[in-house]
Amino acid sequence: MNNIHRNAKIGQNAKIGPFATIEEDVVIGDNCVIGASACILNGTRMGNNCSVFPGAVVGALPQDLKFEGESSSLEIGHNVTIREYCTINRGTKASFKTSIGDNSLLMAYVHVAHDCVIGHNSILANNVNLAGHIEVGHHVVIGGLVAVHQFVKIGDHVMVGGGSLVRKDIPPYVKAAREPLSFVGVNVTGLKRRGFTQDQIHAIQDIYRILFVRGNNITQAVSIIKETITSSSERELILDFVDQSERGIMRGFRAHNAVNGSVYTKAD
């Protein structure tokens, strides 16, 4: 038996498993699959072709003591998969919404807190925990058991190693791991898969040599990048990210030998 409110808006060809709960102020798109005992709560707006697996709680009230019952939403794009026992909270008066982009995958037991923004085509592996107000870019992969501090920003095309503690912002195109969280190279494999050219990748590597490997402080690095690296959409995205970072960016990492063909060389 299901508990589906008569005023909920459910699209065509949706399949809803036994004992699922769908509250009144919910919109579910076409061809969605809602698993057994899943809960889709007030304020949830779900696109087409989404899958919510058994036991997930989607659109729950924020776990924020400042929340005063204000109207807010959880906006889920198209082709999103939410695996077993994920918990996703809707927004607070800070932004009034939490959002998850198209084609994203949240594996089992992921928690996404209030006012988070997750970009398109991103993957959060099992037991990732996002605190409130976090921004995750497009094409981001976050490994299992990662915990992310509130208000952190993670740029596009980033890969975060499993088990990491993310306390600082992570700029675009990089891999991040170790404790404390550090730069461990450019996400070359991910960029190649997404059609970046070798010239684009080399330019990104040059930028991060200056920013993270050669011992410059942020102000020095930004100045050198502007003077020596040809302007491109990738360069401007990195510089804008660094300029707008409020928590500060993660630390760099120096190495004496090459690592997996990444940005490290003896000359650095």
Secondary structure as UniProt FT lines:
FT   STRAND          3..4
FT   TURN            6..7
FT   STRAND          9..10
FT   TURN            12..13
FT   STRAND          15..16
FT   TURN            18..19
FT   STRAND          21..22
FT   STRAND          27..28
FT   TURN            30..31
FT   STRAND          33..34
FT   TURN            36..37
FT   STRAND          39..40
FT   TURN            42..43
FT   STRAND          44..46
FT   STRAND          51..52
FT   TURN            54..55
FT   STRAND          57..60
FT   TURN            65..66
FT   STRAND          73..76
FT   STRAND          81..82
FT   TURN            84..85
FT   STRAND          87..89
FT   TURN            93..95
FT   STRAND          97..100
FT   TURN            102..103
FT   STRAND          105..106
FT   TURN            108..109
FT   STRAND          111..112
FT   TURN            114..115
FT   STRAND          117..118
FT   TURN            120..121
FT   STRAND          123..124
FT   TURN            126..127
FT   STRAND          129..130
FT   TURN            132..133
FT   STRAND          135..136
FT   TURN            138..139
FT   STRAND          141..142
FT   TURN            144..145
FT   STRAND          147..148
FT   TURN            150..151
FT   STRAND          153..154
FT   TURN            156..157
FT   STRAND          159..160
FT   TURN            162..163
FT   STRAND          165..166
FT   STRAND          169..170
FT   TURN            172..173
FT   STRAND          174..177
FT   TURN            178..181
FT   STRAND          182..186
FT   HELIX           188..193
FT   TURN            194..195
FT   HELIX           198..208
FT   HELIX           209..213
FT   HELIX           218..228
FT   HELIX           233..244
FT   TURN            260..261
FT   TURN            266..267
//
